[in-house]
């Protein structure tokens, strides 16, 4: 089944039929046996992984590099004419490199280009994407796109032709949902220090197809985000009009100045998410959070799924706090923004936990600046 694409791409879903051979595809290798565990055992150490070239390899390359049929049995087909070693993961990176080798005149784009630039938010089973100068027959599990591609938007990574980081961000903004695009762009900003400045300049004067989506994604991206989950939580709070949560806020705790993972300093509320990198200076994470509560902060711990498709394991530091009893807790004063933020996050992540400031240490020193404790 072909799926039409607004960018003149033709994408075939995994259930589509595309068994025809593309012109130029090499024939399958002779006598490549699959699942030959017995042959592997008989060979002993002769075919150790280190002695076999890694994929992706074309049929012709595999026949030359691995002449022994028993060793060729250790390779698995990625798709027609392209093979990987049995111990290699069949993921987006492997398939992107294989697609680039299948079409040397093409340019990796979208999720494939973002992955090579350092984006770790793409699902491992996402289809690889490539821009081609002319139309080709679509294939299952591969995305072919066509259209204009100026030379200034193309560069190379390890010999592979890919779109530049800025062009990659524009493609992501046009291809993905708003949230997924912001997540991917933020991950790229974390890997490429020069990208935030480029985004700011380009978003100020957008032009062409997809300019509006690109401006919105670039405007919503926060280069200081520390994790995918933190970005999704921030976008969820912003969509609900809850507080002014952001990354990069610092507070003084005892003798240390620390950067909070995701916080609203005006309402003294901090959010911890799976995968976050909250500083603890070698101390237990619970002690770090307890110190924030004693300084008048509401602490929210998010647990559960961090992507629309699946769940992620909770952060190792996200363990339940010891029960302090109702007398030791008090809801935050003023607007109660911390509890409102927790309700918003809990609507998406039901296991989210909110910990109110401790009554015994009032918020007279909200940033812990005057406490002499080294915590």
Buried (B, 14 or more C-beta within 10 A) or exposed (E): EEEEBEBEBBBBEEEBEBEEEBEEBBEEBEEBEEEBEEBBEEBEEEBEEEEBEEBBBBBEBBBEEBEEBBBBBBBBBBBBBBBBBBEBEBBBBBBBBBBBBBBEEBBBBBBBBBBBBEBEBBEEEBBBBBBBEEEBEBBBBBBBBBEEBEEEBBBEEEEBBBBBBBBBBBBBBBBBEBBBBBBBBBBBBBEBEEBBEBBEEBBEEBEEEBBEBBBBBBEBBBBBBBBBBBBBBBBBBBEBEBBBBBBBBEBBBBEBEBBBBBBBBEBBBBBBBBBBEBBBEEEEBBEBBBBBBBBBBBBBBBBBBBBEEEEBEBBEBBEEEEEBEEEEBBEBEEEBBBBBBBBBBBEBBEEBBBBBBBEEBEBEBBBBEEBEEEB
